[in-house]
Amino acid sequence: MSYIVYDFAIIGAGAAGLHLAQAMLEDEWFEDKKILILERDDKATDDRTWSYWEKGVGKWDDLIAKRWDTGLFNTNRKSINLHLAPYHYKMLHSIDFYQYAKKRILNSKNQAWVKEEVKSVVPGTIVKIHGSKGIYQAKQVFDSRIDGDFKTARDKYFRVIQHFKGWVIETKDPVFDPDTFVMMDYRIKWKNNTSFTYILPTSPYSAMVEFTLFNLELIDDHEYDELLRKYINEILKIKDYTVVKTEYGIIPMSNYPFHRSNKEGITKIGTAGSWVKPSSGYAFKNIEKMAGKVVENLKHNRSPSKGLLTPRFRFYDTLYLDVFSNDNASGEFVFETMFTKNSIQQIFKFLDEETSFSEELKIMIGFDPRPFLNALLYNISGVRF
Ligand SMILES: Cc1cc2nc3c(=O)[nH]c(=O)nc-3n(C[C@H](O)[C@H](O)[C@H](O)COP(=O)(O)OP(=O)(O)OC[C@H]3O[C@@H](n4cnc5c(N)ncnc54)[C@H](O)[C@@H]3O)c2cc1C
């Protein structure tokens, strides 16, 4: 048992744990606070390609691998050019973020990094953390482990999954436009599900091509491969290419109230704290924002999770999840309408939860009302019409 009582302990040095640790390092209020980071992994692999949009200059610009100012949204019916200004779409390799953040933590005076698998956490005024190697104590714990009930509980919450496989491919011929990324291309789909290809080109000869589904079931590995091959051959018309890297991921898109697992002295963070935007699965930028809010709450002696989630936007997310769960085939049309009737700036603003109610109403009115009306009635009355 470690006899030190840390002011704060962070379990998990992934996106959320590291964003929070960095935000604490950058604020002098935390200079005299003892902070412990417990992570089971070395964080030495490039396991995620994080992309996000933001206006102008951002906090991680020195680490990003690529930035785009234009994008494309494609279906069989239309192709929409996305001119992002004043936003940029940025790509960051997780390894660059892990290494940068870990180095800063190791060089700091008040943050300690311990390689440890946490087994359980006991709430209280002093929280006890039981790891495989020892027991640690802290006044406040931030925990990025996902609540075990999420997978097993039978309840009213939607559990859509965003799952994807991406290949970084290299070609002999210059086939990609490195200035334009593809946000969604619905020309190849899995069955009739909400599924699309996403492309991040880094040069005329190289791109990450990723097949993504927003649905309720995982597919076999060889099915992603077939879909990727089909897209590369039939849509991109590339015959000669080499796969140099593969990425696979699953992101829960759910209105499950992860944050309700917060207990005395324990605040759930990241995916485990409902910090992933349920309707899109985008999380990186959201996590940065949430980490900033937690820091402000701590400085002002408020509950760390105060004001992190906005009920109005949680409700909109629930409507989208209802549509993906009960009328999955309409996903393509929902996105096509969204990209046709709204500027990309307005879509980003909405997804960033920065729109006003009247702007949201305008976005909602633009949709084919049927799936959303059904979802709305169900989520108000509990009866499916
Ligand atoms: C492949 C992939 C690509 C993604 N791409 C994007 C993207 O482009 N844009 C975007 O916005 N979002 C993206 N996401 C979604 C989201 O940004 C990530 O899932 C993000 O990493 C979530 O952060 P987190 O801290 O909650 O979880 P993680 O980053 O997974 O961190 C959790 C950490 O906790 C550690 N841990 C878990 N259990 C224990 C334990 N018992 N003891 C000690 N340590 C433990 C893990 O080792 C891990 O380091 C992607 C997700 C995946 C999987």
Ligand as a Chemical Component Dictionary entry (heavy atoms), coordinates in Angstrom:
data_LIG
# 
_chem_comp.id                   LIG 
_chem_comp.type                 NON-POLYMER 
_chem_comp.pdbx_formal_charge   0 
_chem_comp.three_letter_code    LIG 
# 
loop_
_chem_comp_atom.comp_id 
_chem_comp_atom.atom_id 
_chem_comp_atom.alt_atom_id 
_chem_comp_atom.type_symbol 
_chem_comp_atom.charge 
_chem_comp_atom.model_Cartn_x 
_chem_comp_atom.model_Cartn_y 
_chem_comp_atom.model_Cartn_z 
_chem_comp_atom.pdbx_ordinal 
LIG C1  C1  C 0 -9.436  3.024  -33.728 1  
LIG C2  C2  C 0 -10.193 4.229  -33.240 2  
LIG C3  C3  C 0 -10.189 5.398  -33.974 3  
LIG C4  C4  C 0 -10.886 6.520  -33.510 4  
LIG N1  N1  N 0 -10.867 7.641  -34.284 5  
LIG C5  C5  C 0 -11.487 8.755  -33.821 6  
LIG C6  C6  C 0 -11.435 9.958  -34.583 7  
LIG O1  O1  O 0 -10.902 9.994  -35.694 8  
LIG N2  N2  N 0 -11.988 11.072 -34.056 9  
LIG C7  C7  C 0 -12.607 11.071 -32.834 10 
LIG O2  O2  O 0 -13.068 12.121 -32.395 11 
LIG N3  N3  N 0 -12.719 9.926  -32.137 12 
LIG C8  C8  C 0 -12.182 8.773  -32.588 13 
LIG N4  N4  N 0 -12.266 7.627  -31.843 14 
LIG C9  C9  C 0 -13.109 7.639  -30.636 15 
LIG C10 C10 C 0 -12.411 8.187  -29.381 16 
LIG O3  O3  O 0 -11.714 9.374  -29.666 17 
LIG C11 C11 C 0 -11.443 7.207  -28.793 18 
LIG O4  O4  O 0 -12.070 5.987  -28.539 19 
LIG C12 C12 C 0 -10.767 7.728  -27.526 20 
LIG O5  O5  O 0 -9.558  7.041  -27.428 21 
LIG C13 C13 C 0 -11.586 7.529  -26.266 22 
LIG O6  O6  O 0 -10.852 7.988  -25.172 23 
LIG P1  P1  P 0 -10.887 7.274  -23.753 24 
LIG O7  O7  O 0 -9.863  7.926  -22.902 25 
LIG O8  O8  O 0 -12.268 7.190  -23.269 26 
LIG O9  O9  O 0 -10.449 5.762  -24.049 27 
LIG P2  P2  P 0 -9.036  5.228  -24.444 28 
LIG O10 O10 O 0 -8.322  6.195  -25.311 29 
LIG O11 O11 O 0 -9.270  3.844  -24.950 30 
LIG O12 O12 O 0 -8.247  5.170  -23.078 31 
LIG C14 C14 C 0 -8.555  4.291  -22.026 32 
LIG C15 C15 C 0 -7.234  3.945  -21.347 33 
LIG O13 O13 O 0 -7.497  3.251  -20.154 34 
LIG C16 C16 C 0 -6.580  2.196  -20.031 35 
LIG N5  N5  N 0 -7.190  1.207  -19.156 36 
LIG C17 C17 C 0 -8.340  0.526  -19.361 37 
LIG N6  N6  N 0 -8.594  -0.306 -18.331 38 
LIG C18 C18 C 0 -7.578  -0.124 -17.446 39 
LIG C19 C19 C 0 -7.293  -0.694 -16.185 40 
LIG N7  N7  N 0 -8.085  -1.608 -15.640 41 
LIG N8  N8  N 0 -6.190  -0.289 -15.539 42 
LIG C20 C20 C 0 -5.367  0.651  -16.088 43 
LIG N9  N9  N 0 -5.583  1.220  -17.291 44 
LIG C21 C21 C 0 -6.682  0.835  -17.960 45 
LIG C22 C22 C 0 -6.378  1.705  -21.453 46 
LIG O14 O14 O 0 -5.182  0.991  -21.603 47 
LIG C23 C23 C 0 -6.370  3.030  -22.217 48 
LIG O15 O15 O 0 -5.078  3.560  -22.310 49 
LIG C24 C24 C 0 -11.608 6.488  -32.284 50 
LIG C25 C25 C 0 -11.634 5.286  -31.569 51 
LIG C26 C26 C 0 -10.947 4.169  -32.039 52 
LIG C27 C27 C 0 -11.034 2.885  -31.243 53 
# 
loop_
_chem_comp_bond.comp_id 
_chem_comp_bond.atom_id_1 
_chem_comp_bond.atom_id_2 
_chem_comp_bond.value_order 
_chem_comp_bond.pdbx_ordinal 
LIG C1  C2  SING 1  
LIG C2  C3  SING 2  
LIG C2  C26 DOUB 3  
LIG C3  C4  DOUB 4  
LIG C4  N1  SING 5  
LIG C4  C24 SING 6  
LIG N1  C5  DOUB 7  
LIG C5  C6  SING 8  
LIG C5  C8  SING 9  
LIG C6  O1  DOUB 10 
LIG C6  N2  SING 11 
LIG N2  C7  SING 12 
LIG C7  O2  DOUB 13 
LIG C7  N3  SING 14 
LIG N3  C8  DOUB 15 
LIG C8  N4  SING 16 
LIG N4  C9  SING 17 
LIG N4  C24 SING 18 
LIG C9  C10 SING 19 
LIG C10 O3  SING 20 
LIG C10 C11 SING 21 
LIG C11 O4  SING 22 
LIG C11 C12 SING 23 
LIG C12 O5  SING 24 
LIG C12 C13 SING 25 
LIG C13 O6  SING 26 
LIG O6  P1  SING 27 
LIG P1  O7  DOUB 28 
LIG P1  O8  SING 29 
LIG P1  O9  SING 30 
LIG O9  P2  SING 31 
LIG P2  O10 DOUB 32 
LIG P2  O11 SING 33 
LIG P2  O12 SING 34 
LIG O12 C14 SING 35 
LIG C14 C15 SING 36 
LIG C15 O13 SING 37 
LIG C15 C23 SING 38 
LIG O13 C16 SING 39 
LIG C16 N5  SING 40 
LIG C16 C22 SING 41 
LIG N5  C17 SING 42 
LIG N5  C21 SING 43 
LIG C17 N6  DOUB 44 
LIG N6  C18 SING 45 
LIG C18 C19 SING 46 
LIG C18 C21 DOUB 47 
LIG C19 N7  SING 48 
LIG C19 N8  DOUB 49 
LIG N8  C20 SING 50 
LIG C20 N9  DOUB 51 
LIG N9  C21 SING 52 
LIG C22 O14 SING 53 
LIG C22 C23 SING 54 
LIG C23 O15 SING 55 
LIG C24 C25 DOUB 56 
LIG C25 C26 SING 57 
LIG C26 C27 SING 58 
# 
